[in-house]
Each structure stands twice: as structure tokens, then as C-alpha cells.
Amino acid sequence: MPQLTKSAELFEKAKKFIPGGVNSPVRAFKSVGGTPIYMAKGSGAYLTDVDGNTYLDYVGSWGPFILGSMHPRITAALEYTLKNIGTSFGTPIEMEIEIAELLCKIVPSLEMVRMVNSGTEATMSAVRLARGYTGRDKIIKFEGCYHGHGDSFLIKAGSGALTLGAPDSPGVTKGTAQDTLNATYNDIESVKLLVNENKGNIAAIIIEPVAGNTGVIPAKPGFLADLRTLCDQEGIVLIFDEVMCGFRVALGGAQSLYGVTPDLTTMGKIIGGGLPVGAFGGKRKIMERVAPLGDVYQAGTLSGNPLALTAGLETLKILMDENPYPELERKAQIIEAGFSDNLKKLGLNYVQNRVGSMSCLFFTETPVTSYASAITADTKKHGKYFHSLLDQGIYTAPSQFEAMFISAVHTDADLEKTIKANYNALVESQK
Ligand code: KE4
């Protein structure tokens, strides 16, 4: 059991000044119980907390650290920028062109791209653009998917909203809520029904092409292609929210893995390399409607700032130079097979879903293909599992409805340690 005295102390103090003591709800350990751990240092695949305990990190700051934290090339590039360039000017800079050109080269759907500061900004902007471009009001999202905390998305949302058992949020007006329709992930008929009931008034369908906020749910074969066909038929803008799966499941994201090209793509996490960066982009004829070229307004004080772009650019360059994806797949298969062996030894038929280096062990025996099946998971057992892993020095997401991320710097020894810890934690979860 790690000594958590300083974390507990800090949490009590934090609650005086910060709602719930955290700056993002899913960090609060609400669904797993106990005290959130205050980290003091991150290095590679490891985190060290304020009480000096070290953990093998499978959260990776919720996805950005595909290369591990404090990668030497990224820290060196940041040091150079800090010493020789600056953090922000609020003017155009050359790096903006470099990252835009690189993103358009890497991501199949991108002909133009706009940098922002978070995934939420990216998705909010993409939906506004789709509404401006089509002149239509309604959007279709999928139950359990999470696209950030923009009003239009906090209806049957995943991630922290689902973790807290509050997939809808007060403060979202009826007017907004009525324009957001929820379909069932992997069920094209549920989408067609909504489209037919709202003929000619659906601006966009936004989907996580690999759902990562209801735990991990892969798109069934053909589902994304069916969405593409439907959007083409109905003049609907297809938006792939690749904030989490972009650059994670493949360099070109899920759209390159599955060969389905959306009209717009939203990005974040990995393209910031641990600093605040988001982006949205896609077909030129749509992106040309974005101000100041077009009439759909979108702006940001720190958008494209040199410090954040330095980390993002260096991350993308390393991913292109080193192509870590085959190794990530090999490591993820080791973990999946190890966990599966443990489950068999213990007579448990829990479900594992995985795409590349993002995965989820669901505490349910029901195949998880959508929100409804995901929420059959036993979150109490998951909570015991989480804490047992923590006690063994393994840091995973404090929620059943999040992903486990393997990085390029997790070693085979780390994986073996994790598999052993998984066995012990599964035993604990059944008590
Ligand atoms: P941010 O605004 O948090 O940068 O991105 C929002 C977002 C948009 N789209 C997808 C697919 C996402 O996964 C996210 C954010 N993911 C969560 C983790 N599941 C962020 C963690 C948190 O809320 O603290």
C-alpha cells in the first residue's frame, strides 16, 4: 500500500480552492474511491507521486504520451524554443505552416487545418463549421462517446460524465440539447432512423472512429463505411473525432487504419506532445468557410503558439522517424494475451477490447459493442482492481470507462510486471 500522506493533505487543501479539488473531474477518483494521487514527476513510462511512490503509467496524461513523458528530443526542442524563440506572440509564425503542412501530409482527410488549444475547442469548432457550411442545425453523436465539454456534446456523453453517472449536464439549454441526437454505436439502423426523422436538417454526424470514452469500443467492420455512404447520400458532414485515436492507432489515425475518409477530423492529445494543442481540419471546400477566409467564426489567443507547437511538431517528427506502431502492437498483444491467460486461470470471462495500443478490460462477460453493453460492467469490482494495481505500483485510469495506453517506452519487463499485477488485482476484485 503506497504511503499517501502528502497526497491526502494536498487534496484536502485543494478542495478549498478548486471544485472537487481537481481541474478535471475524471481525476477525482470518484468512481474508484480513495484519494487522488498528486504526481510530482513524470519520466518515460513512470510517474512519481508527492510521497515518493513510483508507478508504471498506463494513462499517459489521457493519451498524449505515446512516446512516454519527457522524451529527450521533445524536452531539448522545448528548451531551445524557450531560450531562443519565446512562448507566444499572438502573430503568425513559421511553425504554424510546418505543422499544418505535416498534418495534411499525414492525415488522409486533411486539405486545410486550423490549430486550437484543446480537443474540446477542436470539436466545438468543427460542429459550428459543419452547421455553417450546411445551414442545418442538428447533429448526431453516439451514446457514450465523448467529444469534450462543449454544450452540444454533453448529452449522453462518455468519459468523466459517464464516470460520474452524469452523462447529461445542467446548464445545457433545451435549445441546444434538442439539436443533439444520440444514435447507438455500431448500429447503422439507429443512425438511419434519426436521419429519416430529421430529413435535411442534420448538419453533421460526429463519431470517435475508435470509441475510447466508454472504455474502448472498436467500430464493427463496415460501420464507418456505412456512415460515409449515408453522409454522402444525405449531404451530411462526417466528422471523425480523432482526439484520442489520432496518431495513436496509426500515424494517420483510425481513418488511415480503416480506409474511411471523413469530411472533417478533430485532433488533440498526441499532437501536443503533452502541451495544450488541438486542431480541426478537412476538405478545403468546407475549411474555406472558416474566418477570416470564410464567415464561420473561430479564434484563440494562444492558438499555434511556438511552445506548444514545438512539442507537437517534435512528437510528430519522432513518430514519422521511428514508426513505433509495430512495436506498440507487439507490446499490446503481450498485455492482452497475459491478461487473457490470467482471466482463464481464474475462471473469469471478462471482456477485453483493443485497437493498437489503446485497450480496456471490462468487468462484464457481455461483449462490449456500445454504451448499453459497456455499462453492464461491474464498477465496484473495477474499483477494487484499480486500487490493487495501484498498490502494486501500476497506475491505470481511475474509471472503468477510460482506456489503457501503452507507450513506446514501456519495456517487456514492465509488461511482465503488469501481467503479474493484473493477476493479483483480478483476485482482489472478486473479494
Ligand atoms: P480536451 O478538451 O480534454 O483536450 O479533449 C476533449 C476530448 C475530445 N474528444 C475525445 C475523443 C476525447 O477523448 C477528449 C478528451 N478525453 C478525456 C479522456 N477520456 C480527457 C480526460 C479529462 O477529461 O480529464
Residues whose N, C-alpha, C, O or C-beta is under 5 A from the ligand:
A	BS01	KE4	S24 V26 W62 S118 G119 T120 Y146 H147 G148 S159 G160 E208 G212 N213 D241 V243 M244 G268
